[in-house]
Amino acid sequence: MIEEGAGAFEELAMGYGFVEAPRGAPDGSQWFADLAGATVYRRDAGGGVQAMLTGRDWVGGIVHDVSGQVLCSGRGGIVALDPATGATRTVLAEIEGEPIIAVNDMEGDGRGGIYAGTIDFVSIMETGQAPAPGRFFHMDAQGTVTVLRRDVHASNGIGLSPCGRWLYHSDTSRGIWRHALEAGQAGQPELFIPLGDSDGLVVDREGGLWVACWESGRLLRFDADGTQTHCLTSRYPHIVSLGFEPGDLSSLLVSTGGNETVTGAGGVLRLKVAVPGMREHPSALAMLQRSS
């Protein structure tokens, strides 16, 4: 039986365009990006919101680094942001010798590296053409990049199962893929949950997947075998991305988006859930010295 209804969402920050990458930080703050506004924000424990990085297009992924810096995806790849100074440095700008158009969602791998996916936002956002296929890839803590898929339509949420056996990846228009993990290496993907508007995702301690559905504005949960258990709705036109707060893993951060007819509906919400989530893994890539 599927539990349905309107979610009891608490508004943390509202009034933005299309919000991505809600991430709780160890200090109790929440980070998020306004994809429509080319800005990364930090909401402090007292509720104050500060722009931390401006003028960076299409940030869809944020990962906190062990150095205290923050990895931000977006146009051209991945940069590391120093919150103290506002300075950025490039972490990844090309794959297999090709410049990256953009990187969207990212997730730590638990060993200092990240999983992430490229996306042709130039075609989607600027030219109106059919997007070129994206790559889903792993970047280890030494900076080595391994491409896991080359036929991704629109790379979005990424998660790891609590048992360490599965890597999940949301490919919008297709659904949730999973890769078997063996000694940290990802095997061939299988389409685990067909779902046309899957966007961000997170995994809870029971192996359940919470999935944001951007087009229908639903928040769905599936158990570890792929059976749907929850369907929550909200008053916002789009539900976009998800993250658990590290200081309270029963608190699910949910980002929303507006559109041309409903403006200013982008923001960050908080939802209490019965099963705590998995803690997000930091990267160890911000200070990596890459060869030229």
Helices and strands as residue ranges (DSSP letters): E 3-6, E 10-16, E 19-24, E 30-34, E 39-43, E 49-54, E 62-64, E 70-72, E 74-75, E 78-81, E 88-92, E 94-95, E 98-99, E 102-108, E 114-118, H 121-121, I 122-127, E 134-139, E 145-152, E 155-160, E 166-171, E 175-182, E 185-194, E 198-203, E 209-213, E 218-222, E 228-233, E 238-245, E 248-257, E 266-272
